Amino acid sequence: MKVGGVHYRTVWMEGPAVRMINQHLIPHRFEIIDLPTHRDTAEAIRTMIVRGAGAIGAAAGYGMAQVALEAPDDERFSQYVAQGAETLRQTRPTAQDLFYAIDRVLGGIVAASSPVAAREEAVAIAGRLADENAAAGEAIGRLGADLLADGARVLTHCNAGWLAFVDWGSALAPIYMAARQGKRLFVYADETRPRCQGARLTAWELCGEGIPHAIIADNAAGHLMRRGQVDAVIVGSDRIAANGDVANKIGTYEKAVVAHENGVPFYVAAPESTIDWESPDGDAIPIEERSEDEVLYVEGLSDAGELCRVRLGPAETRALNPAFDVTPARYVTAIITQRGIAAPSELSRWAPPSR
């Protein structure tokens, strides 16, 4: 991702500190935040300073590297590592890439011969995880671009672009790649209440790429599909069950059902690390419940140019805020991973040998 002509990854590590783009401030301000400890990184994940499946995974991997760097050299090392891993696990329960990254780094730490070796291995594995995520995004873009015809009108939900990965993204990667191939595309970006990732993040990214687009209210997607104004839907995913059921940002299920009803292809773009082979179907995927304030309040830029927060509902009103929903596999046309494109029923061909 380039901002002001400078290439950035969404999250990276410098010395013992994790650095990341502060997504709370986009599109109004671009800022890099420094996180000196694993607890700071965990809080950034929990509060969605960093969000998006791949970026969460990379941040968690770097957080585990911080845990190893912070752990004392004596007999307390293992206990500190275990506690740090648990702190990171508790941040976002639906995001499979988070758990995948924690387990990858933790495995390297446990297998190391000494605390010194464990620290070196943790930093190395976290770096490889980030590189793998960026490479997966590029591969997803290359494969998925073939699904988009010149002139295609594409609808997406939430943000699964540069900011949701270390680089490239998942759902937006095919759009970026197709545009760079010279295809003329138009993107409908669902606003994605309650946090408005589509309006704030996806639109900001598309502006940077020079891709024509329009922000639409979440409830407008069905109207556009019924009128034949949408040629394809592409979304990301935070966890995919073994049978192809897909957990993604709340509102995805509705888009999939309406797309199915109107004969619009519905694609899910995600790296293999998002597939949870231990979840047989979508009912086994934990759904994160977030603060009701995300529904009751909205943040934005005032006419005076100040960032502010205002309440939407009556003071006495409560809110429910499930962050994700599950789309059954029968509504998914295909899943795009870095290894290829497959119908949900074909996912088993990529299952680990142990299954």
N, C-alpha and C positions, 0 to 999 in steps of 0.2 A: 504494500500500500504506500502510495506517495502522498505526502501532505506538504504543500508548498515546495514541491520538487525534491523533497527528502524522503527516502524510503524508510518506512517504519514497520516493525513487527508489532503485533498487539501486545505481547508480553515477552520479556527477556530478562536475563540475569547479568548483573555487573558486580563482581566480587560477591559478597554475601547478601547483597540487596536484590530484590526483585523489582523490576521497573515495568510499568504498564501504562497504556493510554487510559485516562480517566473517562470512562464512558458516561458518567453522570453529567458531564458538562457538554457533551456533543449534542446538538450541532452548533451551540452558541460559542463554545470556547474549546481550544485544543490544548491539552495539558498532560504532561507526563508525571506520574506519581511514583515516589520511591517508597518501598516497603522493606524496612530493615530486618524484620523477624518473621518467622513462619506464622506467628499469631496475627501480624499485620496482613500477611498475604491471605490467611484464612478469612479475616474480616472483610477484605476487599472482594473475595469470592462471595461471601454470604450476602453482602450489601449490594452486589452487582456493579461494583466499580469495573470489574471484568465480568463478562457474561458471554454466553454462546458456548456450545458444547466443546469445541476444540480448544478455545482459549481458556475455558475453565480447566480442562485437562492439563494443558501446559502449565498454567499457574499452580495447580496442585502438585505437579511434578517438581517445579522449582521450589514450592513450599516444602516438599519433603527433602530436597537438597539443603534448604535452610535448616531444617530440623537436624540433619546430620552434622552440619557445620556448627550448630549451637550446642549439641549434646556434649556433656562432660566426658573426659577421657577415662574415667574410672568405671566402677561396676554399675553406675547409674546410667550409662550410655544406652543400654537396651530399653530401659524403662522410659527414658526421655523420648526415644524414637517412637515407641509404641504410643505414648501419650500424644505426641505431635501428629502421628498418623490419624489418631482418632479425632483430634481437633479439626483436621482438614476434612475428614469423612463427614462430619456433622454439618458442613456448610450448605450443600445443595443435594438433597437426597435422590433426585430424579436423574441427575447427570451421570450417565454411565462412564463417560470419558474421565471424570474426576476419579472414580474408583479404579479404573484401569491404570491411570498414571500413578496413583498412590501405590498400588500393588507392584507395578513395575520397578519403581525406585526402591520401595521397601525390600523387594526381593534382592536387589543388588546390595543393599546395606546389610541384610542378614547374612548373605553369602560371603561378605568380605572378611578378611583374616584379622583385621584390627580396626579400631576407630579411624585411624588415619586413612587406611585403604577404603573404608566405608564412605568417608567424606568424598574422596576422589571419585569413587564409583557413582555415588548419588548425583554429584554435579554432572558427570559424564552422561548418565542415563537421562537425566532431566533435559539436557541439551539435545540428545538424540530424539527424545519424544517430541520436542518442539520442531525439530527439523522434519521428522516424519509427518507431523501434522501439516506443516506447510507444503510438503511434497504431495500429501494426500489431497489437499485442496486443489493444487494445480492439476493433478491427474483427474479428479472429479470434474474440473472445468473442461479439460480436454475431451473426456468421454461424453459428458453431458451436452456439450455444444452441438454435437451431431443430432441431438433431439430437437433443436430449435431451427426452424426454417427462417430464411430471410423474410423480414417483415412480421415476425411472430410478436404477438401481444401476450406477455407473460405476467401472471399474478403470483406474488409471493406474500408470505405471512411471517411477521416478526422479522428479526434480522439474522441472517445466516450468511453474512458476507465477510469482508476482511476482518471486521471487528469481532466476529464470532469464532475466528480461527487464529492461528498464529500468523497466517497469511492466506490470501486467496479466498477463503471461505468455503462453504458447501453449496447451499442453494443458489447463491449469486455467482459462484465460480463459473458455471456454464454460460451465464449471461455475459460475464466479463470476457470470457474466452471467445464466445460467438461474436461479440462486438469488435474484438480485436481482429477477428477474421474478416471483418467488413460487413457483417450482417447488420441489417437495420432492425432494431428491436424497440419495443415500447414496454415499460414495466409499470404495472399497477402495484403500488406498495400499500398493503393494508396498514392502517395506523397502528393496530395491535395494542388495544387497551388491555390492561390498565397502565402499563409503563411506556406505551407508545414507541416501542423500538423501531417499528416500521417508519413512523413519521419522523423520528429523531435520528436514527442511525442509518437505516437503509437509504432514505432519501439523501442524506449527507454523502454517503458513499457513491450513490449514482450521480450526484452532482459532480463529484470529483472525477468520475470516469466519463462524464459527458454523455451519459445515456438518457434519452428522453424518458420521462416517467411522470406519474401523478400519484400523490397520496390520496387514498380513498378511505372513507369510513369503513370500519369492519363489516357493517351490515350492507354495504353496496356490492360486495363481490357476487352474490347470487344474482342480483339484477343484471350485472354486466355479462355473466355467463349465460343467462337465459336469452339475452339479446345477441349472443354469438360474438361478443367483443373480446373474449379471452380464448387464446389458442392452447395454452398450457399453464399448469400450476406447478411451481417448484417450491418445496419447503425443506428445511433442515430437520434434524431430529436430535433429541437429547438421550433417547434410549430406544433401541429396536429389539423387540422380543424375538425369540428363536423362530416363531411362526410367521414373522413379518409384520405383526402389529407394531404401530409406531407411536411413541410418546413425543409430543412436540408442544410448543406454546399453546396455551388455551385459545380455542377458536379454530385450530387446525382441523379438528374433526368435522365441524360444520362445513368448512371449505371443501373437504374431501367428499362429503355426501352430496353437496350441490354440484360439484364437478362431475361426479358419477352420474347424477341425474341428467346432466346436460351433455354428456359425452365428451367432456374435456379431460385430456390426460392429466393425471395427478402423480407427480414424481417426488420422491424423497431422496435427498442428497445427503450422504453421511459417510464418514470413514468406517472401516471395519471395526475399529475400537469402540464404536457406538453400539454395536450388536452385543446384547447381553444373552449369552447362550444358556445362562442359568434361569432365565425367565421364560417359561414355556409359551406364555402369551401375554397380552397386554394387561390382563387382570393382576398379574404378578408384579407389575411395575409400580413402585411407590410414587404417589403424586404429591408434590410439594405444595403446602398451604402457606402462603405468605401473608404479611401484615395487611390488615384491612385498610390501613392508611393509603396503600397504593391505589385503591379503588376510590376512596373518599376524597383524596386530594390529587391535584395535578400541578406539575412544575413547568415553568416556561419563562420566556423573556417578556418582560413588560414593555409597553410602548416607550418607557423611559430608558430602556436598555438594561434593566436590572433583572437578574434571576430571582424569581419569587415562587412561592407556593400558595395556592388558594384551595379552599374547600369547595367541593361540588354539591354534596348532599346536606340535608338538615343535620344539626348538631346531635340530635337524638338517634340518628340512623346508624345501624351497624352494616357491615359489608362482609361478604364471603369472597375469598380470593384464591381459588385453586390456580396454580401457575401453569399447569399442563393438562392436556387431555390425551386420550388414546384413540387413534384412528385404526379401526380393524383392517387387517391385510386386504380384505376383499375390495376396499376402496382405493388401494394403492396400485397404480399402473406398473411402476417399476421403482426399484431402489438403485441409486447410482453410488457406487463406492469407487475407491481408487483401483480396484481390481477388475471392475467391469460393471455392467448393467444387468440386473436380474429381476424377475418377478418375485414377489415375496415368497411364493412356494418353492423357489429355487435357491433360497438363502443357504440351505443345508450344504450346498457344495463348497461353501467357504468355512464350514464349521471346523473347529480344531480337531486334530486326529483323535484326541481322547474321547470325543463324543461319539 
